[in-house]
Amino acid sequence: MTSSSKITARKTLEKIQPYSPGKPIWEVQKELGLDRVVKLASNENPLGPSPKAVAAIQNGLAGLNRYPDADASALKKAIAEKYQVTPKQVITTNGADELITLISEAFLEEGDEVIVPSPSFSEYDFGAHIMGATVVPVKFKEDFEYDVDALISAVTEKTKIIYICTPNNPTGTYIPKSDLDKLVDALDDVLVVIDAAYDHFADAADYTNGVEYVNAGYPVVTLETFSKIYGIAGVRVGFGIAPEAIVQSILKVKEPFNVNTLAQIAATAAIGDAEHVETSQETNKVGRQQLYKAFDELGLTYIESMANFVLVQIGEDGENLYKQLMAKGVIVRHGKIWGLPDYVRVSVGTEEENQFFIDALTSLLVKQA
Ligand SMILES: *Cc1c(COP(=O)(O)O)cnc(C)c1O
């Protein structure tokens, strides 16, 4: 018998770190024996799923003996109407994460370069590495503003994709439209992936999710998700909007039934649930202010956010404080994974959840002082 250690995985997999998700509530509850645990670690919707999505799922259960619609035609039609594009410019996926993988599989050859602003969402690196492409990180300016000139300077003959996460996870900063105009105009033969997962929370007048570039014929993919504002992270739906030829290439590497029936039904209902979207936006706006005010009172530096999370600098002892917050039943994200060990990223919760976090943080900081 051959030893299993002789079966070697592809060389490029050595570069891949396993994804580190926010700890689930049950795990922290069990490990620490806590009654109440508040999870503000994965930028989920604190109000719950769209009620229309939940009702639609209940109605769809009896049809589960059938395979899903491989074309997700009802969902694509709803998306196309909402974004003023054609269904052929839309691709639906098993979460936006899958779309990042599919884009990588469709466009990257070994040795290609992928420009990734740093720090940003880790899935971009993952997609590059599974294809044996090289990640070229480009740092943000001070205060985590996008450095468009540095991004343009990083482009070489080998550059194939450039990712722009706006608002950016984990910083909450966004790229103003004039800078994005400059970037897309400066590029030639480079696919620009605009990750607009937090689109609905961005209320700046010069924000754009990039769909206008798609309509103008630029090689741009706008990426969106149902996991954040629509509150259905658990069923996994994301989508992309891109020129038809780009969508056609991505479809070639897609599994036929990648978005399951319940996910399609839920997403189609959620996109039409304007009331849930508006309430979620309002809750987030108020919640961000609640967090800012508390950070100001505690003398903490934070980055003003266009998303549903805030990056806050809690000091040199960041990791310890993060663990102590956990011990008090508050799960946030420690910044170490982004090379920001003195920061945590906290998702905006309900007013009551935010207060629970603020009280825990205050008691720890006051104790330290
Ligand atoms: C959450 C998130 C996504 C999408 O997540 P899915 O749940 O896979 O749809 C994409 N990009 C960023 C930056 C995110 O934070």
Ligand as a Chemical Component Dictionary entry (heavy atoms), coordinates in Angstrom:
data_LIG
# 
_chem_comp.id                   LIG 
_chem_comp.type                 NON-POLYMER 
_chem_comp.pdbx_formal_charge   0 
_chem_comp.three_letter_code    LIG 
# 
loop_
_chem_comp_atom.comp_id 
_chem_comp_atom.atom_id 
_chem_comp_atom.alt_atom_id 
_chem_comp_atom.type_symbol 
_chem_comp_atom.charge 
_chem_comp_atom.model_Cartn_x 
_chem_comp_atom.model_Cartn_y 
_chem_comp_atom.model_Cartn_z 
_chem_comp_atom.pdbx_ordinal 
LIG C1 C1 C 0 -19.312 39.243 2.747  1  
LIG C2 C2 C 0 -18.516 39.625 1.575  2  
LIG C3 C3 C 0 -18.721 39.058 0.315  3  
LIG C4 C4 C 0 -19.739 38.052 -0.019 4  
LIG O1 O1 O 0 -19.981 37.020 0.711  5  
LIG P1 P1 P 0 -20.930 35.817 0.277  6  
LIG O2 O2 O 0 -21.567 35.486 1.565  7  
LIG O3 O3 O 0 -20.029 34.765 -0.252 8  
LIG O4 O4 O 0 -21.909 36.299 -0.747 9  
LIG C5 C5 C 0 -17.985 39.513 -0.755 10 
LIG N1 N1 N 0 -17.086 40.469 -0.603 11 
LIG C6 C6 C 0 -16.856 41.042 0.579  12 
LIG C7 C7 C 0 -15.877 42.123 0.665  13 
LIG C8 C8 C 0 -17.552 40.627 1.706  14 
LIG O5 O5 O 0 -17.280 41.192 2.883  15 
# 
loop_
_chem_comp_bond.comp_id 
_chem_comp_bond.atom_id_1 
_chem_comp_bond.atom_id_2 
_chem_comp_bond.value_order 
_chem_comp_bond.pdbx_ordinal 
LIG C1 C2 SING 1  
LIG C2 C3 SING 2  
LIG C2 C8 DOUB 3  
LIG C3 C4 SING 4  
LIG C3 C5 DOUB 5  
LIG C4 O1 SING 6  
LIG O1 P1 SING 7  
LIG P1 O2 DOUB 8  
LIG P1 O3 SING 9  
LIG P1 O4 SING 10 
LIG C5 N1 SING 11 
LIG N1 C6 DOUB 12 
LIG C6 C7 SING 13 
LIG C6 C8 SING 14 
LIG C8 O5 SING 15 
# 
